[in-house]
Amino acid sequence: MTRAAQIHEKLQAAFSPQHLEVIDESESHRGHAGYQDGGESHFRVVIRAPVFGKMSRVARHRAVHAALGTALVGQIHALALDIAA
């Protein structure tokens, strides 16, 4: 399973979002720090779920990182998050 698929699966299970996009932006970072051949190093996540409505921005980010787990987060060089209720 790709990292993008793992991210999608974990966030879907944790938050039952109304909208979820996991975008591999690795190719646009070719030649930069953290780039890996084959991609899967730089991601953008757009997620919309009611549960985030009660959380601060920091709490939202912490919740996403916790849902992904330290092992998966440790394999990703960059993770841009666009989180809203």
LINBEL-V865689 format. One record per helix or strand of 3 or more residues. SS is the DSSP state (hx for helix, st for strand). FROM is the first residue (numbers start at 1). TO is the last residue. If there is no record, write none. Layout:
SS;FROM;TO / SS;FROM;TO
This chain:
hx;3;15 / st;19;24 / hx;26;29 / st;42;48 / hx;50;54 / hx;57;68 / hx;70;74 / st;78;84
